[in-house]
Amino acid sequence: MHDQDSLRRLQDLRYALDQAAIVAITDRRGVITYVNDKFCEISQYGRDELIGQDHRVVNSGHHSKEFMRGLWRTIGHGRVWRGELRNRAKDGSIYWVDTTIVPLPGDDGKPAEYLAIRSDITARKAMEQRLADQEALTQLGELAAVVAHEVRNPLAGVKGSLQVMRSRIAVTDIDRGVIDTMIARLDTLNNKVDDILKFARPRSPRLEAVDLASVLLDAAASATAAGDAGTGIRLPRTASCVLADREMIRAVFLNLLRNALESGSSAPIEVDVAEMDGGCRIDIADRGIGLGAEPEKLFQPFHSTKATGTGLGLAIVRRFLSLQNGSVVLEPRAAGGALARVTLPLAR
């Protein structure tokens, strides 16, 4: 009777845990042996697709190898690991889970299984990102007001004066070359000022039904005309129509395509479009140098991996998309390179 009570109590505890948390059990090698319904629901995989696999099936590539080695080192020594993990569902969407992994010892005292208990914190992480973005925007808004008045107007005046000097005073090729160099540097500085203003104080989007194929074609032509076309861009045939601001999404795709072309890709840039659940997914994939250890930092204002530029390109991309109920994520590709995934609502 006592054994039956203990078994019933264990079943009740398991039922309660399954109702409250995302649960998985793996063997000592990390192969999944059990998942509950909540794990299947959030990952969008069926139980038969998960059992026998390891957690790489939901790995988003966000966390560094050092981070994952630290996790395995902790639980391999029989200690409980707690932390936050960013995973990827079957449809490519990203979700965050607060995770506790408990080693379960075998007869030899070493971990024989690992019990992972998770809770969905995707909404909280999104709120944290919005608050961080808002704080940055507040600071940039104050900076933009100063920049617009104290920097932009004088730049236009200096450029105008140089152009007059070039036409009236510069009589030799050397003189004209010096002035042209000065004008080019002023244009570069003015472009950086424009980036700050676009990010800090973008105009309200004018939403309309936009033919995605024409915008991608326009952006690709501009991206390849701006410099070395490298290995080129392969565009899909698509009839998808999105609800967006035409100029804003053109700027988004132009920035992402330029980044892909500048990545040193060993193959053509591949653009793929797919419709799903009232939305449209646009993937821009390259075979370049990759994203580095912390892809999310690339979206932070003034963070840049390039020798030139303001570090605002991807920040503006995310800003423009958020204003249009869209999103963007960067992910590493298995065989090298990077994937930029943009989502936008379909036009009804």
TIZA-301443 format. One line per 4 residues: number of its first residue (from 1); their letters; for each residue x, y, z of C-alpha. Coordinates in Angstrom, 2 decimals, always signed. Layout:
! TIZA-301443
NUM> a> X,Y,Z  ...
END
This chain:
! TIZA-301443
1> mhdq> +0.00,+0.00,+0.00  +2.83,+2.33,+0.86  +4.47,+1.70,-2.54  +1.18,+2.48,-4.30
5> dslr> +0.89,+5.77,-2.40  +4.46,+6.69,-3.31  +3.85,+5.84,-6.97  +0.62,+7.86,-7.01
9> rlqd> +2.42,+10.80,-5.42  +5.20,+10.62,-8.02  +2.60,+10.55,-10.79  +0.87,+13.57,-9.28
13> lrya> +4.17,+15.45,-9.06  +5.00,+14.58,-12.66  +1.54,+15.74,-13.79  +1.94,+19.04,-11.94
17> ldqa> +5.42,+19.58,-13.40  +4.19,+18.84,-16.92  +1.40,+21.40,-16.53  +3.74,+24.14,-15.30
21> aiva> +6.97,+23.67,-17.21  +8.71,+22.57,-20.40  +10.35,+19.26,-19.49  +12.90,+17.03,-21.19
25> itdr> +15.10,+14.17,-20.07  +18.30,+13.08,-21.82  +20.77,+10.28,-21.26  +24.37,+11.02,-20.22
29> rgvi> +25.33,+11.70,-23.87  +22.60,+14.31,-24.23  +20.26,+12.17,-26.37  +16.63,+13.03,-25.65
33> tyvn> +14.66,+10.19,-24.08  +11.56,+12.09,-22.90  +9.76,+15.35,-23.72  +6.43,+16.60,-22.45
37> dkfc> +3.66,+18.25,-24.46  +4.84,+21.77,-23.62  +8.26,+21.04,-25.14  +6.57,+19.85,-28.36
41> eisq> +4.29,+22.87,-28.35  +6.99,+25.53,-27.99  +9.50,+23.80,-30.31  +6.82,+22.85,-32.88
45> ygrd> +8.41,+19.42,-33.25  +6.51,+16.18,-32.77  +7.59,+13.82,-30.04  +8.84,+11.31,-32.63
49> elig> +11.02,+14.06,-34.15  +12.68,+14.79,-30.79  +13.18,+11.41,-29.14  +16.59,+10.07,-30.13
53> qdhr> +17.92,+13.52,-31.07  +19.96,+15.86,-28.93  +19.18,+19.50,-28.14  +21.06,+20.70,-31.22
57> vvns> +17.73,+20.20,-32.98  +16.53,+23.43,-31.30  +19.92,+25.17,-31.11  +19.66,+28.71,-32.53
61> ghhs> +23.43,+29.18,-32.77  +23.16,+32.21,-30.49  +25.34,+30.94,-27.66  +29.09,+30.59,-28.07
65> kefm> +30.95,+27.27,-27.92  +32.55,+28.43,-24.67  +29.10,+29.01,-23.16  +27.90,+25.52,-24.12
69> rglw> +31.12,+23.89,-22.91  +30.63,+25.59,-19.55  +27.08,+24.22,-19.34  +28.22,+20.65,-20.05
73> rtig> +31.19,+20.96,-17.70  +28.83,+21.95,-14.86  +26.28,+19.18,-15.29  +28.97,+16.61,-16.17
77> hgrv> +30.42,+17.17,-12.68  +27.00,+16.53,-11.14  +26.15,+20.18,-10.43  +22.87,+21.90,-11.27
81> wrge> +23.06,+24.45,-14.12  +20.77,+27.46,-14.31  +20.62,+30.02,-17.08  +18.76,+31.46,-20.06
85> lrnr> +18.88,+29.82,-23.49  +17.79,+31.10,-26.88  +16.34,+28.29,-29.00  +14.88,+28.02,-32.48
89> akdg> +11.53,+26.37,-33.25  +10.85,+24.20,-36.28  +9.48,+27.14,-38.31  +12.65,+29.16,-37.65
93> siyw> +11.16,+31.45,-35.00  +13.22,+32.22,-31.90  +12.14,+31.59,-28.31  +13.88,+32.07,-24.96
97> vdtt> +13.66,+29.70,-21.99  +14.78,+30.06,-18.39  +16.43,+26.69,-17.81  +17.40,+24.48,-14.89
101> ivpl> +19.26,+21.25,-15.70  +19.50,+18.68,-12.90  +21.94,+15.73,-13.19  +20.36,+12.43,-12.06
105> pgdd> +23.07,+10.05,-10.75  +23.25,+6.38,-11.66  +24.41,+3.44,-9.56  +28.03,+4.55,-9.96
109> gkpa> +27.25,+7.99,-8.58  +27.98,+9.68,-11.91  +25.25,+11.48,-13.90  +23.23,+8.90,-15.83
113> eyla> +20.47,+11.27,-17.00  +19.77,+14.99,-17.12  +16.40,+16.50,-16.28  +15.84,+19.89,-17.94
117> irsd> +13.04,+22.08,-16.59  +12.31,+25.23,-18.58  +9.88,+28.14,-18.63  +9.10,+30.36,-21.60
121> itar> +10.54,+33.87,-21.12  +10.29,+35.06,-24.74  +7.88,+37.89,-23.87  +10.11,+39.07,-21.02
125> kame> +13.21,+39.10,-23.22  +11.33,+41.08,-25.86  +10.28,+43.60,-23.22  +13.86,+43.91,-21.97
129> qrla> +15.01,+44.56,-25.54  +12.32,+47.21,-26.03  +13.31,+48.97,-22.81  +16.98,+48.91,-23.81
133> dqea> +16.09,+50.23,-27.26  +13.92,+52.96,-25.74  +16.72,+54.11,-23.44  +19.11,+54.28,-26.38
137> ltql> +16.54,+56.16,-28.45  +16.01,+58.73,-25.70  +19.72,+59.46,-25.59  +20.00,+59.51,-29.36
141> gela> +16.97,+61.78,-29.68  +18.74,+64.41,-27.61  +21.90,+63.94,-29.65  +19.98,+64.14,-32.92
145> avva> +18.53,+67.54,-32.05  +22.03,+68.92,-31.52  +23.42,+67.19,-34.58  +20.68,+68.45,-36.89
149> hevr> +21.17,+72.08,-35.84  +24.86,+72.35,-35.00  +26.44,+69.97,-37.52  +24.24,+69.36,-40.56
153> npla> +23.61,+72.99,-41.50  +27.28,+74.07,-41.25  +28.27,+71.01,-43.32  +25.98,+72.12,-46.14
157> gvkg> +27.49,+75.62,-45.99  +31.07,+74.37,-46.12  +30.30,+72.02,-49.02  +28.65,+74.83,-50.97
161> slqv> +31.68,+77.08,-50.45  +34.04,+74.34,-51.64  +31.98,+73.80,-54.77  +32.17,+77.52,-55.55
165> mrsr> +35.93,+77.48,-54.95  +36.31,+74.51,-57.27  +34.55,+76.27,-60.11  +36.23,+79.66,-59.65
169> iavt> +39.64,+79.20,-58.08  +40.90,+75.68,-58.74  +42.71,+75.84,-62.04  +44.85,+72.71,-61.92
173> didr> +43.97,+69.04,-61.62  +45.79,+68.91,-58.29  +43.68,+71.78,-56.88  +40.47,+70.18,-58.09
177> gvid> +41.54,+66.80,-56.69  +42.17,+68.28,-53.24  +38.77,+70.00,-53.21  +37.00,+66.88,-54.52
181> tmia> +38.55,+64.86,-51.68  +37.31,+67.40,-49.14  +33.80,+67.34,-50.62  +33.78,+63.51,-50.56
185> rldt> +34.73,+63.49,-46.89  +32.00,+66.01,-46.13  +29.51,+63.77,-47.94  +30.67,+60.80,-45.85
189> lnnk> +30.23,+62.80,-42.66  +26.79,+63.99,-43.81  +25.76,+60.37,-44.49  +26.73,+59.46,-40.93
193> vddi> +24.65,+62.37,-39.62  +21.73,+61.13,-41.76  +22.08,+57.65,-40.22  +21.85,+59.09,-36.71
197> lkfa> +18.75,+61.10,-37.62  +17.10,+58.11,-39.35  +17.63,+55.95,-36.29  +16.75,+58.49,-33.62
201> rprs> +13.86,+60.23,-35.38  +12.46,+58.13,-38.21  +9.33,+59.34,-39.94  +6.08,+57.45,-39.44
205> prle> +5.78,+54.62,-41.97  +3.27,+54.94,-44.82  +1.90,+51.40,-44.97  +0.63,+50.04,-48.28
209> avdl> +0.54,+46.84,-50.27  +4.07,+46.47,-51.64  +5.15,+44.03,-54.35  +8.11,+42.28,-52.76
213> asvl> +9.71,+41.18,-56.03  +10.07,+44.75,-57.35  +11.54,+46.06,-54.08  +14.07,+43.22,-53.87
217> ldaa> +15.06,+43.76,-57.51  +15.55,+47.50,-56.90  +17.57,+46.93,-53.71  +19.74,+44.27,-55.37
221> asat> +20.50,+46.57,-58.31  +21.54,+49.36,-55.93  +23.62,+47.00,-53.75  +25.61,+45.68,-56.71
225> aagd> +25.99,+49.13,-58.29  +27.37,+50.64,-55.07  +30.62,+48.65,-55.26  +32.09,+45.29,-56.10
229> agtg> +29.20,+42.94,-56.89  +31.34,+40.00,-55.78  +29.61,+36.70,-56.46  +26.26,+38.30,-57.25
233> irlp> +22.73,+37.98,-55.88  +20.16,+35.32,-56.73  +16.59,+36.56,-56.34  +13.54,+34.29,-56.17
237> rtas> +10.45,+34.50,-58.31  +7.75,+35.65,-55.94  +4.30,+37.16,-56.11  +4.18,+37.95,-52.41
241> cvla> +2.72,+41.30,-51.40  +3.56,+42.71,-47.96  +2.02,+45.50,-45.89  +4.92,+47.90,-45.49
245> drem> +6.49,+51.26,-46.26  +8.14,+50.87,-49.67  +11.11,+53.17,-49.04  +11.77,+51.78,-45.57
249> irav> +11.86,+48.13,-46.63  +13.96,+49.07,-49.67  +16.47,+50.58,-47.21  +16.26,+47.42,-45.07
253> flnl> +17.00,+45.05,-47.96  +19.68,+47.32,-49.40  +21.54,+47.31,-46.07  +21.27,+43.53,-45.62
257> lrna> +22.30,+42.80,-49.21  +25.31,+45.11,-48.96  +26.38,+43.39,-45.74  +26.08,+40.00,-47.45
261> lesg> +28.10,+41.18,-50.45  +30.78,+42.61,-48.17  +31.05,+39.37,-46.14  +33.49,+37.77,-48.56
265> ssap> +30.89,+35.19,-49.58  +32.30,+32.25,-51.53  +28.96,+31.74,-53.29  +26.17,+33.94,-54.67
269> ievd> +23.93,+35.65,-52.13  +20.72,+33.61,-51.93  +17.39,+35.35,-51.28  +14.40,+33.17,-50.40
273> vaem> +10.78,+34.22,-49.82  +8.07,+32.13,-48.12  +4.56,+32.91,-46.88  +3.36,+31.51,-43.57
277> dggc> +0.56,+32.24,-41.07  -0.37,+35.66,-42.41  +3.26,+36.73,-42.63  +6.09,+36.70,-45.11
281> ridi> +9.62,+35.48,-44.39  +12.53,+36.80,-46.41  +15.90,+35.06,-45.95  +19.16,+36.59,-47.18
285> adrg> +21.97,+34.01,-46.95  +25.68,+34.26,-47.64  +28.76,+32.05,-47.33  +31.02,+34.72,-45.87
289> iglg> +32.99,+35.21,-42.68  +30.02,+34.68,-40.37  +28.65,+36.66,-37.44  +31.16,+36.19,-34.63
293> aepe> +30.39,+34.99,-31.12  +27.53,+37.38,-30.22  +25.27,+38.15,-33.21  +22.78,+40.20,-31.16
297> klfq> +25.44,+42.84,-30.50  +25.44,+43.64,-34.21  +22.05,+45.33,-33.73  +23.31,+47.63,-30.99
301> pfhs> +23.71,+51.28,-32.03  +27.30,+52.24,-32.90  +28.51,+48.62,-32.73  +30.39,+47.85,-35.94
305> tkat> +32.77,+45.20,-37.21  +33.78,+47.35,-40.17  +36.63,+49.83,-40.37  +34.25,+52.47,-41.71
309> gtgl> +30.63,+53.26,-40.95  +28.63,+54.44,-37.97  +27.57,+51.03,-36.71  +23.95,+52.10,-37.21
313> glai> +23.08,+50.10,-40.33  +21.58,+47.06,-38.60  +20.15,+49.21,-35.80  +18.24,+51.18,-38.45
317> vrrf> +17.12,+47.91,-40.09  +15.61,+46.68,-36.82  +14.14,+50.13,-36.08  +12.44,+50.38,-39.48
321> lslq> +11.03,+46.85,-39.25  +9.69,+47.33,-35.72  +7.74,+50.36,-36.97  +6.07,+48.11,-39.57
325> ngsv> +5.20,+45.16,-37.31  +8.16,+43.26,-38.73  +11.29,+41.68,-37.28  +14.82,+40.66,-38.15
329> vlep> +17.21,+38.07,-36.74  +20.75,+37.06,-37.71  +21.82,+33.43,-37.53  +25.00,+31.53,-38.40
333> raag> +24.82,+28.92,-41.18  +25.98,+25.37,-40.54  +28.53,+25.32,-43.36  +29.74,+28.87,-42.74
337> gala> +28.29,+32.26,-43.47  +25.23,+34.05,-42.13  +21.48,+34.22,-42.58  +19.43,+37.40,-42.14
341> rvtl> +15.76,+36.54,-41.65  +13.20,+39.32,-42.10  +9.50,+38.91,-41.36  +6.74,+41.25,-42.51
345> plar> +2.94,+41.01,-42.46  +1.27,+40.00,-45.71  -1.01,+42.51,-47.39  -4.62,+41.36,-47.30
END
